[in-house]
Amino acid sequence: MATAVWTGTLSFGLITLPVRLYPATQPKDVRFHLYDREGRRIRYQRVVETDETSPGSDRSDAPRTEREEEEVPFVGGGEPERSTAPVEAPIAWEDVVRGVETDEGDVVTVPREEIERIRPERSRSIDIEDFVELAQIDPVFFDKSYYAVPASTEATKPYVLFHHAMREAGRIGVGRFVLRTKPHLVAIRPMEKVLAVETMFFGDEVRDPAALAPGLDGVEVDERELDLAVMLIDTLKTEWDPAAYADTYRDELLRLLAERTPSKKPAAEPSVVSGSAVEELMAALRESVEAAKRDRSKRSRKKAAG
């Protein structure tokens, strides 16, 4: 059973609908932990590099912290470049502050308390500000998808009414709320039976494609070539069926894992006996040997006397 990531209300005007948000997708990437060749789990520590200008020290693929490295999606390829800078002792979590590097190479740090002071509070409602046509929003603005479902039996009828009204009007709602600690712009749209909530990128977060491909304007297209291209598209057109597209790489990776024999966990290292315990053991052994010799000597004398 999925776990709700947020509980609150959808609000517009004087109408409020109690809802719960559930993730609409369930990624099934094969995720790995990291082990050495003997099967021992690798953990990461927070350390300070003494030479911050060393190769790889400012790379985004530099070694991650133990929190980030708990699960590593397998994407293939070679090993990332690792920093070879000398490091100091591990840093305690309470001594870690967040910071950013300026264009000049300076570092601006911010204490955790100041970040907490300006961090927005968790929203209790998604406030719908506008209703727009879905076709006006390019899919590039959509980030993550959630299902908004009624939070109670009493909310079911007004929920269904609002769902039908949005389908009838051909509009979707645009609003804002804070999920966990991050403000989000969202689109609320009616699906076949439920309402979907799509978190969206803000306008300044979407790149202008014209800056990436400036040479497209003014290119003339031959009419006959266009007709052939359209004919090819018509030949391949079909109805959308998500079941027709499988992640064959993931299936192959799962098959590979199923065929491999699981490694045994490394045996625990035998405990080292302390020096005093060893000395006591040796003394007991010597005493036992001497006692056995005396007992044998007695038995020999009795046998000779008899």
Rosetta blueprint (number, residue, H / E / L):
1 M L
2 A L
3 T L
4 A L
5 V L
6 W E
7 T E
8 G E
9 T E
10 L E
11 S E
12 F E
13 G L
14 L L
15 I E
16 T E
17 L E
18 P E
19 V E
20 R E
21 L E
22 Y E
23 P E
24 A L
25 T L
26 Q L
27 P L
28 K L
29 D L
30 V L
31 R E
32 F E
33 H L
34 L L
35 Y E
36 D L
37 R L
38 E L
39 G L
40 R L
41 R E
42 I L
43 R L
44 Y L
45 Q L
46 R L
47 V L
48 V L
49 E E
50 T L
51 D L
52 E L
53 T L
54 S L
55 P L
56 G L
57 S L
58 D L
59 R L
60 S L
61 D L
62 A L
63 P L
64 R L
65 T L
66 E L
67 R L
68 E L
69 E L
70 E L
71 E L
72 V E
73 P E
74 F L
75 V L
76 G L
77 G L
78 G L
79 E L
80 P L
81 E L
82 R L
83 S L
84 T L
85 A L
86 P L
87 V E
88 E L
89 A L
90 P L
91 I L
92 A L
93 W H
94 E H
95 D H
96 V L
97 V L
98 R E
99 G E
100 V E
101 E E
102 T L
103 D L
104 E L
105 G L
106 D L
107 V E
108 V E
109 T E
110 V E
111 P L
112 R H
113 E H
114 E H
115 I H
116 E H
117 R H
118 I H
119 R L
120 P L
121 E L
122 R L
123 S L
124 R L
125 S E
126 I E
127 D E
128 I E
129 E E
130 D E
131 F E
132 V E
133 E L
134 L H
135 A H
136 Q H
137 I L
138 D L
139 P H
140 V H
141 F H
142 F E
143 D E
144 K E
145 S E
146 Y E
147 Y E
148 A E
149 V E
150 P E
151 A L
152 S L
153 T L
154 E L
155 A L
156 T H
157 K H
158 P H
159 Y H
160 V H
161 L H
162 F H
163 H H
164 H H
165 A H
166 M H
167 R H
168 E H
169 A H
170 G L
171 R L
172 I E
173 G E
174 V E
175 G E
176 R E
177 F E
178 V E
179 L E
180 R L
181 T L
182 K E
183 P E
184 H E
185 L E
186 V E
187 A E
188 I E
189 R E
190 P E
191 M L
192 E L
193 K L
194 V L
195 L E
196 A E
197 V E
198 E E
199 T E
200 M E
201 F L
202 F L
203 G H
204 D H
205 E H
206 V L
207 R L
208 D L
209 P H
210 A H
211 A H
212 L H
213 A L
214 P H
215 G H
216 L H
217 D L
218 G L
219 V L
220 E L
221 V L
222 D L
223 E H
224 R H
225 E H
226 L H
227 D H
228 L H
229 A H
230 V H
231 M H
232 L H
233 I H
234 D H
235 T H
236 L H
237 K L
238 T L
239 E L
240 W L
241 D L
242 P H
243 A H
244 A H
245 Y L
246 A L
247 D L
248 T H
249 Y H
250 R H
251 D H
252 E H
253 L H
254 L H
255 R H
256 L H
257 L H
258 A H
259 E H
260 R L
261 T L
262 P L
263 S L
264 K L
265 K L
266 P L
267 A L
268 A L
269 E L
270 P L
271 S L
272 V L
273 V L
274 S L
275 G H
276 S H
277 A H
278 V H
279 E H
280 E H
281 L H
282 M H
283 A H
284 A H
285 L H
286 R H
287 E H
288 S H
289 V H
290 E H
291 A H
292 A H
293 K H
294 R H
295 D H
296 R H
297 S H
298 K H
299 R H
300 S H
301 R H
302 K H
303 K H
304 A H
305 A H
306 G L
